[in-house]
Amino acid sequence: MSKPRVASTSLAGCFGCHMSLLDIDDRILQLIELVDFDRSPIDDIKHISQRCAIGLIEGGCCNEENVHVLHEFRKNCDILISFGDCATMGGIPAMRNNIPLEECINEAYRDGPTVYNPQGITPQDPEIPLLLDKVYPAHEVVKIDYFLPGCPPSADTLWAALTALLTNQPVELPYELLKYD
Amino acid sequence: MSDAIKIKIDGKEIEARLGQTIMQAADEAGIYIPRLCAHPDLKPIGSCRVCTVVVDGRAQAACVKPVMEGMEIMNETPELLQHRRNIIDMMFVEGNHFCMFCEKSGNCELQALAYRFGITAPQYPYQFPEKDVDATHPDIMLDHNRCIMCARCVRASQELDGKNVFQSIGRGFERKIGVDGERALGDTDMAVTDKAADICPVGCIIKKRVGFEVPVGKRIYDKEPIGSDIEGVKS
């Protein structure tokens, strides 16, 4: 029987949650015995190649590309997991949510104290994904099956949840492994 | 003692005294009833409703309801646990609670209740409301993003400090903690030694220059759920 496939992505996140995944240390050898990795920043595969059992979502949605990727994951994964505070509640990027988007762009590209931009140009190349009005947690865009909060969730938290799912056990985190920071 | 009575919580008979609230009697018996706005040094106001219990078939706030002989109280029913979870969820989406950089994280009672209830993500959509930060006071910061309107600071300032620094102003979703009407904290007689500076259950009233003093792993709620101290009284 072929091994279940796991895909992962970092949307509006900092890759810290993926670093935490690598923090499982030598248990990563056990993990690759249990699963094959599909699309992921770890192997640099750009699109999901076949049906995956688990999709790991780091980061919320701050632009239209994040939304496209999230839809690709939802379409091709049996179980989607939001891992990290950015995916579950927007996180640091969501701090812009109570500042109007125009104000954010002006501060970054026109009015910031270190900005040199005499023509006042803001990014408008069609290849650059458009920003959304706000940063949205992943579960406000597609259905998410499990949440692993934390900034980042600890390696033990990720290991406990992944091994539970892969061995058909209920995902029940012990008290010390459910943290928001 | 003549005022000793017996009440039942979740079927377990405990002793109580007339004049106590349900919460006080439960605490003494080692039964934890979750709470946010209640504080042992302050008069209870029954505002947050996290301590809601069912008394003889009716929902009551345990922090204000006095005990009476033969009361039958339900505390840990699936419905009440869900009700409390819903309130905590609403508090998370109605404020801007960024635990990842909050100085109070690990010592925050709102966060600790969410941990105790096993909340991994709120079930309601995030509101991301626009709130102010008042950093005018030299020693204390007031971050309305994290306020849950428990009014502990209002009561502590009046009842314990003999001052009147904080008040609740506005109605409904617009309700907020005001400082001497609509002035800034730096204009008041608030001192960093005031009881009101230590009473906030969340990270709204924060002392400056002491953030992140306690390392992760040694904070109040890192290892033990909130309420463990009460449950440890008799168990």
Boltz contact constraints between the chains, C-beta under 6 A:
constraints:
  - contact:
      token1: [A, 85]
      token2: [B, 100]
      max_distance: 6.0
  - contact:
      token1: [A, 88]
      token2: [B, 121]
      max_distance: 6.0
  - contact:
      token1: [A, 97]
      token2: [B, 128]
      max_distance: 6.0
  - contact:
      token1: [A, 98]
      token2: [B, 128]
      max_distance: 6.0
  - contact:
      token1: [A, 98]
      token2: [B, 130]
      max_distance: 6.0
  - contact:
      token1: [A, 140]
      token2: [B, 125]
      max_distance: 6.0
  - contact:
      token1: [A, 147]
      token2: [B, 120]
      max_distance: 6.0
  - contact:
      token1: [A, 147]
      token2: [B, 121]
      max_distance: 6.0
  - contact:
      token1: [A, 149]
      token2: [B, 120]
      max_distance: 6.0
  - contact:
      token1: [A, 151]
      token2: [B, 100]
      max_distance: 6.0
  - contact:
      token1: [A, 175]
      token2: [B, 225]
      max_distance: 6.0
  - contact:
      token1: [A, 178]
      token2: [B, 115]
      max_distance: 6.0
  - contact:
      token1: [A, 180]
      token2: [B, 99]
      max_distance: 6.0
  - contact:
      token1: [A, 180]
      token2: [B, 111]
      max_distance: 6.0
  - contact:
      token1: [A, 181]
      token2: [B, 99]
      max_distance: 6.0
  - contact:
      token1: [A, 181]
      token2: [B, 100]
      max_distance: 6.0
  - contact:
      token1: [A, 181]
      token2: [B, 105]
      max_distance: 6.0
